[in-house]
């Protein structure tokens, strides 16, 4: 127990380690603890946010669900670029080339910042059209347009938060990524009730307040990240000599991040399609769909945090030419993830109904949300393996393999399957939930097959 406590303290304090040399199990622990805590805070915010928004009524919840189905494209681009950040920085750290790691990070800031500005402008201008396209009713449009505009306008902070944390993880500085997200989402949680409902003489802004809380909180998190990139106290730092465009590095970033963006844009497109199918069954269906996924995210985000340890270990060990060590890191991480999500599966199967009741007073919405929980978690054991395999590909810089798997499973199978089960088969929202559980399980099996083939071991970044 004493050794365990010491390891937890070490993980949280963030002593910089050489993850190509220390014990693999210790390395997984030191990386995954802050990553899991980081993702727990992210998922906690998602749950708390929908908890407060749910008090504003089903139209407000539906607005958040419809907006996020599109804003997830912003997340997708940010996470895609963060994959390039993790792969490039981890590989340079494995080679002990810290100067080039700093140069790569600066190029990432320029690349991601430019894309986010463009997306923010387009999203702000066409906010109403986006909601209409997603099938929003007039009652949802009446309260939802300002919320969507603010969320899109603040997407620069979302993008930078993702990609800088990707660089921190690649450097093995998972504690900094954790702290940035805790600071960001901590402020979000504090500001949410104040800005939504008001306090004292401060009048609440309703749904718009939720958007402002998110934007302000994430901006504070980015300021914390930038401080640590430029303060010169860490191996990963941006110096004056790094602050110039280097087209060879920029090309490498684009090559890796395009595959990463492709993965999540495809996943996002499938999410949008599933939300659009759900919207045809009314606002209650969208609200139930949104609540079920907010609850599911609470467990999946920590699992992604654990899987993220594999990404860093693979990237750094490939940089150090230690391929066997990279492979062993992946198998050990997958084992731990299966154990974790098996426990979560049991909890959701037993307590799914009670969890749904926390977020809405509508019995119809409760039934839809609890049904989604019970069905989707049936694939969690497969999900556990699949996410580790995917993160391993990305850590190696092989972002194309997961992208092509996503195309085959989510675009060519999941969307048609969800539509067929929901509408022609008249299973409605139940058909959507079944298609999600089946296709994500299949995705994991295919990813495992490609991992064993081993192409990822020979990717140059």
N, C-alpha and C positions, 0 to 999 in steps of 0.2 A: 504493500500500500504506500509506503514511504517513497519508494522508487517511482510509483505511478504519479504521485503528487508532484514529485520533482520534475518529471517529464512534462506534466501539464504546465507547470510554471515556466519551464524552459520553452515550451511551444508558444505560450502567451507573451513571454518577454521578447522572443524573437532573436535569439543569438544566431548570427549568420553561420550556417554549417556548410560543409562540402558534402552534398548528397550523393556524390559518386563514390564516397569512401565509408561513410558511417553505416552502421547496421541497417539493413533495409526495413525491418519492422519498426525500428526507432525512427527512421526517416519518414515512413508512412504516417506514424503517429504525430511527429512534429509538424508535418505539413497539413495533415487532415484535421487536427484539432482546431486551429484557427480558421481553416476553410469551412469546416462544419459550423462553427460558431458564426462565421460570416453569413453563410447561407441560412442559418436559423433566424438570424436577424432579418434577412431579406424576406423570408417566408412569413415571419412574425408580422412584419410591416404589412404584407399583403393581406393577412387575416385581420389585423387591427383596422386597417384602412376600410375594408369592406364591412367591418363591424360598425364603424361610425357612419359610413355612407348608407348602410342598410336602414339606419334610423330615419333617413330622409324619404324612404319609400322605394317600391319596386322600380319606378322610372329612373331613379338615381342609380340603382344597382345595374339596371340594364344599360344605362349610359356608360358606366365604367366598363362593363363587359364588352360592349360594342367598340368603345374607344381603344381598349387594350388589345382587341383583336387586330387592330390596325397599327397601333403604336408598337406592338410586338415586332413590327418590321424594323423600327428603330433599334429595339433591343437586339434583334437578329444581326443587324449590321454592326452594332457595338460589340456583341459577343464574337462575331466573326472576326473582326479586327483584333479583338483580345486574344483569339487563338494564335494569330500571327505573332502577337506580342509575347505570349508564353513560349511558343516554339522557338522564335529567334533569340529571345533573352536566355532561355534555358540552355540552348545549344552553345551560345557564347560563354555562358557561365561554366558549362561543362568543359569548355576549352580554356577557361580562365582568362578570357579576352574581355575584360570588363569595360574597356574604353569603347569597343564596338557595340557592346550592350547598351551603353548610354546613347550612342549615335542612333541605333535602331529605335530606341524609345522616343527620341525627338522626332524622327520621321513619322512614327506612329501618331504622335500628337498632331502633327500637321495634316496628315492624311485623314484621320478620324474627325478632327475639328472641321475641316472643309466640307466633308460629306454631311455632317450633322447640321451645319448652318443651312445648307441647301434644303435638307429634309424639313427643317423647322419652318422655313419660309413657306414651302409648299403646303405643309400640314396646317399652318395657321390660316392661310388664304382659303383653303378648300375644306375647312373643318365640317361645315354643314353638308357639303356634297359627299364627304366620306361617310358620315352617319346615315345619310339617305341611302347610299350604296349598300350599306350594311343592313338595311331593312328597318331602320329606326322608325317608330311610330311618331305621330305629330306630338304626342305628349312627352316623348323622350327628347325630341328635337327642341322643345320649348325650354328644357332645363339643361340640355347637354352640350350645345354648341360652344358656349364660353369655356366650359370645362375642357373640351377637346382642344380648343385654341391654345389655352395656357399650357396644357401638357405638351403639345407639339413645340411651342415656343421655347420651352425649357429643356428640349431634348439634347442640347449640347452638353449639359451637365450629365445626363444619362449616359451619353456616348463616352465621354471622358472618364467617367467613373468606371465603366466596364473595361476600357482598354488599358488604363493605367494599372488597375488591379490585375489584369492579365500579365503585365510586365512584372509587377511585384511577385506574382506567383512563379513566373519563370525564373526569377532570381532566387527563389526559395524564401522570399520575404512575405510569407503568407500572413504574418502577424500584422503587417502594414495594411494589406488588403482588408483584413478583418476589421481593423480599427476604423478604416475609412468608411466601411459600410455601416458599422455600428454608430459612428458619429452621424452619418447621413440619415439613416433610418431612425435613429434615436430622436433627432430633431423633427423628423416627419411625424413620429408618433405623438410627440409633445404638441406640435403645431396643429395636428388634425382636429382635435376637439375644440381648440381655441378658435381656429379660423372657420370651422364649419358651424359651430353652435354659438360662439362668442363667449366672453367671460367678463363679468363686471359691466363696465361701460362700453366694452368692445362688442360691437354687433357682429353676429355671425354672418358669413358669406354663403352658407349653404354648400352646395356641391362645388362651387368655384373655390371655396376655401380649401377643399381637399386637394385641388390641383396646385394651389399656391403652396401648401404645406410640402407637397412632394418636390416641387421645383426648388424651394428655398433649402430644404434639407439636403438634397443631392448637390446643390452648389457648394454648401459648406463642406461636404465630404470631398469634393474635388479640390477645394482650397487646401485641405489637409494633405491630400496626395501630392499636390504640386510643391508644398513646403518640403516634404521628404525627398522629392526628386532633386531639388535644387539646394538643399542645405549642406551637401557635401559630407554627410556623416555615414553614408552607406556605400556598399560596393556598386550598387546600381544608382548612378547619379548622372544628371545632365550638366556638363560643363560648357563653358563658353565655346570651346573648340568643337563640341558636338552640335552646336546650334547653326548648322548649315545644311542645305539640302544635298543629299547624296543619292543620286538617281539609281545606283546599283542596289542600295539598301531599299529604296522606295519600290523598285521593281520586285524585289524579293517579298516585301510586305504585301504588295498587290497580288502577287501570285498565290501566296499562302492564304491571305484573307479572302480572296474571291471564292475559294473553295469553302472557307468557313462561313462567309456570308451566304453562299449558296445553300449550305446545310440548313441554316436557320431561316433563310427566306422561304425555302421550300416547306420547312416545318411550319412557318408562319402562314404561308399560303394555305396549307391544309387546315390550320387553326381557323383562319378566316372563313374558309369554306364550311367547316363544321359549325361555326357560329352562325353563319348565314342560313344553313339548313335548320339549325335550332330556332332561329328567329321566325321561321315560318309557322311555328307552333305557339307564338305569342310571347309577350313580355315575361310571363311567369316562367316559361321554359328557359329563356335567356338568363333570368335571375338565378334559377336553380342550377343551370349549367355553370354560371360564373362562380357561385358559392362553392359548388363541389370542387371546382378546380382550385379555388383559393385554399381550401382545406388540404387538397392533395399536394399542392405546392409546398405546404408546411413540412411534409415529410420528404418530398422529392428533392427539394433544394439542399438539405443536409446531405442527402445521398450523392448529389452532384458535387458537393464539397469534398466528400470522401473520394469520389472518383477523380477529382482534380489533382489529388496527390499523385496519381498515376501519370498524369500529364507532365508534371514537373520532373518526376523521376525518370520517365522515358526520355524527355528532351535532354536533361543534363547527362544521363548515362550514355546516350548516343553521342553526345559531344565529346565524352571522355573515351569513346570507342569500347564501351562495356555493354555489349548487346545482351548477353545472358543475364546480366544484372537487371537490365531494363525489362526483360520478359518476366523474370521472377517477381519484380515489383508489381506488374500488372496482375498476375495470378493471385498474389496475396491481397491486393486491394479489392479484387473482385470477390474473394471469399468473405472479407469483412462486410462488404456492401450487401451481399446476399443475406447474411445474418441480420443486419440492421433492418432491411426492408421486409424480411419475413416476420419480424416482430410487429412492424407497422401494419402489415396486412391483417394480422390477428386483431389488432386494436380497432381498425376501421370496420372490419366485419362485425365485430361485437357492438361497437359504440357509434356506428355511423349515424343512426337515427338521432341520438342525443347531440352529436356534434352539429348537425344541420340545424337543430332548434336554436342554437346560440345566435344565429346570424339573420334570422327572419321570423316574423310572427305569422307569415302566410303558410297555412298547412299544405297548400298545393306546391309551393316552392320548396318546402321542407322535404316533401316526398320525392321530388325530382332530384334534389341535391343528395339525399341519402341513397337513392338508387344508383346514382353515378358513383358514389364512393364505394359501394359494395361490389359493383361490377368491375370497375377499372383496377382496383387493387388485386384482382385475381391474376393480373399479369405482372405484379410487382417483382417477383423473384427473377423473371426474365429481364425486366427493366434494370435490375441491379447489375447484371452482367453486361447488358448492352451499353449502359452509360459509361462503364469503365473501359470497354473496348473502344468506344467512340473517343473518349478523352485521350486514350493512348495513341490513337491515330493522329489526333490533333497535336499532341505534344511532340510527336515525331515530325510534324510538318506535313503529314499526309492528310490534308483536308478534303481531297477529292473523293477518296473512297467512301467516307460517310455521306458526302453529298449525293453520290450516285445511289447509295442505299436508300437515302431519303426520297429521291425521285421515284424509285421503284415501289417503295412501300407506301409512302404517304400520298403521293400524287396519283400513281397508277392504280393503287389498290384501296387505300383508306377512304378517300373521298367518294369514289363510286360505290363502295360497300356501304358507307354511311347513308348515302342518298337512297340506295336500293332498299336497305333495311328500314329506313325511317319513313319513306313515302310509298313506293310500290307495295312493300310488305306491311305497311301501316303500323310499324312498331314505334313510330315517332321518335321521341328523345331516347328511348331505350335502345333503338337501333344505332344511334350515334355512339352511345356509351359502349356497346358491344364491339363496334368497329375499332374504337380506340384501344380497348384492351387487347383485342386479337392482333392488330397491326403492330402495336409497339412490342408485343412479345415476339412476333415474327422478325421484326427489325433487329432485335437482340440476337436471335439465332443466326441471322445472316452476317451480322457484324463479327460474331465469334468465329465464323467460318473464314472470313477474310483476314482476321487477326492471325489465325493459325497458318495462313498462306505466307505471311511474313514480308509482304512488299514494303510495309512501313519501316522496316529495319534499314532500308537502303536509300531513303529520301535525303537529298542534299538541301540544306537551308543555310 
